[in-house]
Amino acid sequence: MKTFNDYLEEICFEENPTILDDDMPDFFDGWLCELDTEQLISLAQKWGDEINEKTSKRIGDIIKKIDENGSENYSPEYPIGGSADAYDIQEEKEIVRELEK
């Protein structure tokens, strides 16, 4: 998942497509310094919303996989905290459902 800095760089690049790649690091530093507090907070909230959306999708994928395969055949694409062998599958389902709320 991309970091907040990666997200800010992406926004900067989108807003300034004419800046050459060689000039972008210095331009980005200047752009970042010119952001006021309200702009930075707004961008942080948008980044957080994007992260939450992606995380919710991953959680939904895990629940779907559990429901389709049952606990005996469970093999998560996105394990939560380690291998499925370390967890009781029912407990993991409950944790995932709590996170989904």
C-alpha positions as CSV (number, residue, x, y, z in Angstrom):
1,M,0.0,0.0,0.0
2,K,1.2,3.4,-0.8
3,T,2.5,5.8,1.9
4,F,1.1,9.2,2.5
5,N,4.3,10.6,0.9
6,D,3.6,8.5,-2.2
7,Y,0.1,9.8,-2.3
8,L,1.2,13.4,-2.1
9,E,3.8,12.8,-4.9
10,E,1.0,11.4,-7.0
11,I,-1.2,14.4,-6.4
12,C,1.7,16.8,-7.2
13,F,2.5,15.0,-10.4
14,E,-1.1,15.0,-11.5
15,E,-1.4,18.7,-10.8
16,N,1.8,19.5,-12.6
17,P,2.2,17.3,-15.6
18,T,4.7,19.6,-17.4
19,I,7.4,19.3,-14.8
20,L,10.3,17.1,-16.1
21,D,11.1,13.9,-14.1
22,D,14.6,15.3,-13.3
23,D,13.1,18.4,-11.8
24,M,10.3,16.7,-9.9
25,P,12.1,15.9,-6.5
26,D,12.9,19.6,-6.0
27,F,9.6,20.7,-7.3
28,F,7.8,18.3,-5.0
29,D,9.7,19.6,-2.0
30,G,8.7,23.2,-2.9
31,W,5.1,22.2,-3.6
32,L,4.8,20.4,-0.2
33,C,6.2,23.4,1.7
34,E,3.6,25.7,0.1
35,L,0.7,23.6,1.3
36,D,-1.2,25.2,4.1
37,T,-2.5,23.2,7.1
38,E,-6.0,22.9,5.8
39,Q,-4.9,21.6,2.4
40,L,-2.6,19.1,4.1
41,I,-5.4,17.9,6.4
42,S,-7.8,17.6,3.4
43,L,-5.2,15.5,1.5
44,A,-4.6,13.3,4.6
45,Q,-8.4,12.7,4.9
46,K,-8.6,11.7,1.2
47,W,-5.6,9.4,1.5
48,G,-7.2,7.8,4.6
49,D,-10.5,7.3,2.7
50,E,-8.6,5.6,-0.1
51,I,-6.7,3.3,2.4
52,N,-10.0,2.5,4.1
53,E,-11.7,1.6,0.8
54,K,-8.8,-0.7,-0.2
55,T,-8.7,-2.3,3.3
56,S,-12.5,-2.9,3.3
57,K,-12.2,-4.6,-0.1
58,R,-9.4,-6.9,1.2
59,I,-11.5,-7.8,4.3
60,G,-14.5,-8.5,2.0
61,D,-12.3,-10.8,-0.1
62,I,-11.1,-12.7,3.0
63,I,-14.7,-13.2,4.3
64,K,-15.8,-14.3,0.8
65,K,-12.9,-16.8,0.7
66,I,-13.8,-18.2,4.1
67,D,-17.5,-18.5,3.3
68,E,-16.7,-20.2,0.0
69,N,-14.1,-22.7,1.2
70,G,-15.0,-23.3,4.8
71,S,-12.3,-23.5,7.5
72,E,-10.7,-26.7,6.3
73,N,-9.6,-25.3,3.0
74,Y,-9.0,-21.7,4.1
75,S,-6.0,-20.2,2.4
76,P,-6.1,-16.4,2.6
77,E,-4.7,-14.2,-0.1
78,Y,-4.3,-11.5,2.5
79,P,-3.5,-13.1,5.8
80,I,-4.2,-11.0,8.9
81,G,-1.1,-11.1,11.1
82,G,0.4,-14.3,9.8
83,S,-0.5,-17.8,8.6
84,A,-4.0,-19.2,9.0
85,D,-2.6,-22.1,11.0
86,A,-1.9,-19.7,13.9
87,Y,-5.6,-18.8,14.2
88,D,-8.8,-20.5,14.9
89,I,-10.8,-19.7,11.8
90,Q,-13.9,-18.8,13.7
91,E,-12.0,-16.2,15.7
92,E,-10.5,-14.8,12.5
93,K,-14.0,-14.5,11.0
94,E,-15.2,-12.6,14.0
95,I,-12.1,-10.3,13.9
96,V,-12.6,-9.6,10.2
97,R,-16.3,-8.8,10.7
98,E,-15.5,-6.4,13.6
99,L,-12.9,-4.6,11.4
100,E,-15.5,-4.4,8.6
101,K,-17.9,-2.3,10.8
